[in-house]
């Protein structure tokens, strides 16, 4: 017996579990159960006891817990496939390796710190302690062309999950950044793998990094004090297991609705996109130019109009409102 078995048993029940039932289920003595319960309490787990009723888990644990998440995700696509680490190089990297070995649709890798976080176009993604870094494996049965809009769908799901979890009125910066009060709160990286023989989609890894409790000093040390923020800095408190569960449920719903609910997700994206209507700097390919962001198109590409009145469709690259550049201290 180990603590994970105790956690799994307590997490699976809403009420008390008697010491006798726990000892019989786990095949150990009641004294052994009591010893592990005592150790968990010392670690901060909110476990209460009653002489007549047994033990009960009163709420989420103090740390991100695979056993706790599993207990709340029974009968979902992620049930039995949750992997939690204190620290990893990259949750996307870990999950891609699992996917290559046949990990099923719905597998989740989560961590509280990344040492080699990755962003779009090969950029590094700062992932200090205090964040929630979570990747979900999807094996969608759709055409390759349909997957080109998936990142936009993910942005809608993540933005909504953050608001549902703690009330933070987050916005989307085209294409896949989540902002709060004009500072970056969350990054998204979706990575697609194709089957070599047919070039058909094999899997997609959806990676999300949310700044949870980082301090101003932590961002200052990284040179990000004018760019990034965290939920805690903005006055929003949320426990990491709750945030993870809300996020996973939102991504599950998105996966079930993709691609049939295109109009619904496009409307939600448009209504929360801070880039629209703004004077922006566009970096696309080898070009950098100023323009005005006009519309999010059905495939989640962005229509912009440059200073000569010429319309462009931007499908990849970086589009940044000029007011954010000035805020970040860029000319």
GIZI-V838458 format. One record per residue. RES is the residue in one letter. BURIAL is I if it has 9 or more other ideal C-beta (glycine too) atoms within 8 Angstrom, else O. Layout:
res:RES burial:BURIAL
res:RES burial:BURIAL
This chain:
res:X burial:O
res:X burial:O
res:X burial:O
res:X burial:O
res:X burial:I
res:X burial:I
res:X burial:I
res:X burial:I
res:X burial:I
res:X burial:I
res:X burial:I
res:X burial:O
res:X burial:I
res:X burial:O
res:X burial:O
res:X burial:I
res:X burial:I
res:X burial:I
res:X burial:I
res:X burial:O
res:X burial:I
res:X burial:I
res:X burial:I
res:X burial:O
res:X burial:O
res:X burial:I
res:X burial:O
res:X burial:O
res:X burial:O
res:X burial:I
res:X burial:O
res:X burial:I
res:X burial:I
res:X burial:I
res:X burial:O
res:X burial:I
res:X burial:I
res:X burial:O
res:X burial:I
res:X burial:I
res:X burial:I
res:X burial:O
res:X burial:O
res:X burial:O
res:X burial:I
res:X burial:I
res:X burial:I
res:X burial:O
res:X burial:O
res:X burial:O
res:X burial:O
res:X burial:O
res:X burial:O
res:X burial:I
res:X burial:I
res:X burial:I
res:X burial:I
res:X burial:O
res:X burial:O
res:X burial:O
res:X burial:I
res:X burial:O
res:X burial:O
res:X burial:I
res:X burial:I
res:X burial:I
res:X burial:I
res:X burial:I
res:X burial:I
res:X burial:I
res:X burial:I
res:X burial:O
res:X burial:I
res:X burial:O
res:X burial:O
res:X burial:I
res:X burial:O
res:X burial:I
res:X burial:I
res:X burial:O
res:X burial:I
res:X burial:I
res:X burial:I
res:X burial:I
res:X burial:I
res:X burial:O
res:X burial:O
res:X burial:I
res:X burial:O
res:X burial:I
res:X burial:I
res:X burial:I
res:X burial:I
res:X burial:I
res:X burial:I
res:X burial:I
res:X burial:O
res:X burial:I
res:X burial:I
res:X burial:O
res:X burial:O
res:X burial:O
res:X burial:I
res:X burial:O
res:X burial:O
res:X burial:I
res:X burial:I
res:X burial:I
res:X burial:I
res:X burial:I
res:X burial:I
res:X burial:I
res:X burial:I
res:X burial:I
res:X burial:I
res:X burial:O
res:X burial:I
res:X burial:I
res:X burial:I
res:X burial:O
res:X burial:O
res:X burial:O
res:X burial:O
res:X burial:O
res:X burial:I
res:X burial:O
res:X burial:I
res:X burial:I
res:X burial:O
res:X burial:I
res:X burial:I
res:X burial:I
res:X burial:I
res:X burial:I
res:X burial:I
res:X burial:I
res:X burial:I
res:X burial:I
res:X burial:I
res:X burial:I
res:X burial:O
res:X burial:I
res:X burial:O
res:X burial:I
res:X burial:O
res:X burial:I
res:X burial:I
res:X burial:O
res:X burial:I
res:X burial:I
res:X burial:I
res:X burial:I
res:X burial:I
res:X burial:I
res:X burial:I
res:X burial:I
res:X burial:I
res:X burial:I
res:X burial:I
res:X burial:I
res:X burial:I
res:X burial:I
res:X burial:I
res:X burial:O
res:X burial:I
res:X burial:I
res:X burial:O
res:X burial:I
res:X burial:O
res:X burial:I
res:X burial:I
res:X burial:I
res:X burial:I
res:X burial:I
res:X burial:I
res:X burial:I
res:X burial:I
res:X burial:I
res:X burial:I
res:X burial:I
res:X burial:O
res:X burial:O
res:X burial:I
res:X burial:I
res:X burial:I
res:X burial:I
res:X burial:I
res:X burial:I
res:X burial:I
res:X burial:I
res:X burial:I
res:X burial:O
res:X burial:I
res:X burial:I
res:X burial:O
res:X burial:O
res:X burial:O
res:X burial:O
res:X burial:O
res:X burial:O
res:X burial:I
res:X burial:O
res:X burial:I
res:X burial:I
res:X burial:I
res:X burial:I
res:X burial:I
res:X burial:I
res:X burial:I
res:X burial:I
res:X burial:I
res:X burial:I
res:X burial:O
res:X burial:I
res:X burial:I
res:X burial:O
res:X burial:O
res:X burial:I
res:X burial:I
res:X burial:I
res:X burial:O
res:X burial:I
res:X burial:O
res:X burial:I
res:X burial:O
res:X burial:O
res:X burial:O
res:X burial:I
res:X burial:I
res:X burial:I
res:X burial:I
res:X burial:I
res:X burial:I
res:X burial:I
res:X burial:O
res:X burial:I
res:X burial:O
res:X burial:I
res:X burial:O
res:X burial:I
res:X burial:I
res:X burial:I
res:X burial:I
res:X burial:I
res:X burial:I
res:X burial:I
res:X burial:I
res:X burial:I
res:X burial:I
res:X burial:I
res:X burial:I
res:X burial:I
res:X burial:I
res:X burial:I
res:X burial:I
res:X burial:O
res:X burial:I
res:X burial:I
res:X burial:O
res:X burial:O
res:X burial:O
res:X burial:I
res:X burial:O
res:X burial:O
res:X burial:I
res:X burial:I
res:X burial:O
res:X burial:I
res:X burial:I
res:X burial:I
res:X burial:O
res:X burial:I
res:X burial:I
res:X burial:I
res:X burial:I
res:X burial:I
res:X burial:O
res:X burial:I
res:X burial:O
res:X burial:I
res:X burial:I
res:X burial:I
res:X burial:I
res:X burial:I
res:X burial:O
res:X burial:O
res:X burial:O
res:X burial:O
res:X burial:O
res:X burial:I
res:X burial:I
res:X burial:I
res:X burial:I
res:X burial:I
res:X burial:O
res:X burial:I
res:X burial:I
res:X burial:O
res:X burial:O
res:X burial:I
res:X burial:I
res:X burial:I
res:X burial:I
res:X burial:I
res:X burial:I
res:X burial:I
res:X burial:O
res:X burial:O
res:X burial:O
res:X burial:O
res:X burial:O
res:X burial:I
res:X burial:O
res:X burial:I
res:X burial:O
res:X burial:O
res:X burial:I
res:X burial:O
res:X burial:I
res:X burial:I
res:X burial:I
res:X burial:I
res:X burial:I
res:X burial:I
res:X burial:I
res:X burial:O
res:X burial:O
res:X burial:O
res:X burial:O
res:X burial:O
res:X burial:O
